[in-house]
Amino acid sequence: KNIMRFTAAAAAVAVTSIAAASAFSAIKRSSSRSSAKHQHFSVPNELLESTTCDCKDELVLAVQLALEAGKNMTKHYVSKGTADENMGDLQINTKMNDADFATAIDVENENFISSEILKKFPGHAIIGEESTGTGTIPPLTNEPTWIIDPIDGTTNFASGLPLSCVSIGFCRDGKPYMGVVFAPMTNELYIGVQGHGAYRNGIRLLGCSGEKATKTLSHSVVNFEFGYARDEEDVEKMALAVKRLLQHGVRTTRTLGSGVLDLCYVACGRMDVVYTGIAAEGWKPWDYCAGLVIAVESGCTMSHLSPSEMDKAGYDFNLYSKNMICGVNSKVVDECRSCVLGL
């Protein structure tokens, strides 16, 4: 009898285990289908089927190249801090100072992206961070021009921090027209095309409505980057701006280490405003271009931090400017500008 009871109990446990396993498998399949649905690393059908989106070939190519370049970053990411890590593979080379450097992967990514673009569009111009180096940035003309940051957030990348991305922007008639940003460690692909909206993983980003439209500075997550400025006067200026924000009252502040992702995160409402240009920490065209399209197409206000340039907003923004402010609505942009500048 004891044996019979034991056998029956074991059978019940087995049935329960099988049922649980089946339920778990069903959940996994459902989760995988959901994940596959949302992890949409391709050009949205709305753009491909649009009769007015006239940069489809450029857009498809930019997405392909961003994904490939992102894949090239993952080996270092997954090995960082393990026995497989080999920092020598990065071949770090400094630029202006020890805080400003490039890795071999930056250079590989830019060479790959540039060569593939020129194969398909030999008449297009390219402005890249690594090919420019510390030299003079080539002027932006009216000819079709690609602006590339092969790894934005290089310090994060080298340190193994996940917030870095590949940024590919495309300009027409001297203004940003299309932007593609891929963050390989967060598996997020951002796409924006002038007049056709912005997307994250194939899902359209919300415009300036609801909470985004009513956000004020006191309820905002405010982002800034300290960049490579290190002299005493610049440090004091940047610290004073942060002091003014905290004394005014904000929800919190963040410094993420990737200007392009800063713009993408404001675009999707993860942060509410980002600024740069208080001192010598200002950005470059490759920090702005792709992110500008994504931010503007999601309803954000992007302008210059300097009051003398604030009329140049949106697609009229000067990509060569050293100062910028971008927020989820125009009111929070004006509030933040006045606060950090002490106006």
Secondary structure as GFF3:
##gff-version 3
##sequence-region A 1 343
A	DSSP	alpha_helix	2	38	.	.	.	ID=ss1
A	DSSP	alpha_helix	45	48	.	.	.	ID=ss2
A	DSSP	alpha_helix	56	79	.	.	.	ID=ss3
A	DSSP	three_ten_helix	87	90	.	.	.	ID=ss4
A	DSSP	beta_strand	93	94	.	.	.	ID=ss5
A	DSSP	beta_strand	101	102	.	.	.	ID=ss6
A	DSSP	alpha_helix	104	120	.	.	.	ID=ss7
A	DSSP	beta_strand	125	128	.	.	.	ID=ss8
A	DSSP	alpha_helix	129	132	.	.	.	ID=ss9
A	DSSP	beta_strand	145	152	.	.	.	ID=ss10
A	DSSP	alpha_helix	154	159	.	.	.	ID=ss11
A	DSSP	beta_strand	165	172	.	.	.	ID=ss12
A	DSSP	beta_strand	175	183	.	.	.	ID=ss13
A	DSSP	beta_strand	188	193	.	.	.	ID=ss14
A	DSSP	beta_strand	198	200	.	.	.	ID=ss15
A	DSSP	beta_strand	203	204	.	.	.	ID=ss16
A	DSSP	alpha_helix	211	214	.	.	.	ID=ss17
A	DSSP	three_ten_helix	217	219	.	.	.	ID=ss18
A	DSSP	beta_strand	221	224	.	.	.	ID=ss19
A	DSSP	alpha_helix	232	248	.	.	.	ID=ss20
A	DSSP	beta_strand	252	254	.	.	.	ID=ss21
A	DSSP	alpha_helix	259	267	.	.	.	ID=ss22
A	DSSP	beta_strand	273	276	.	.	.	ID=ss23
A	DSSP	alpha_helix	285	297	.	.	.	ID=ss24
A	DSSP	beta_strand	301	303	.	.	.	ID=ss25
A	DSSP	three_ten_helix	307	309	.	.	.	ID=ss26
A	DSSP	three_ten_helix	314	316	.	.	.	ID=ss27
A	DSSP	beta_strand	324	327	.	.	.	ID=ss28
A	DSSP	alpha_helix	330	341	.	.	.	ID=ss29
###
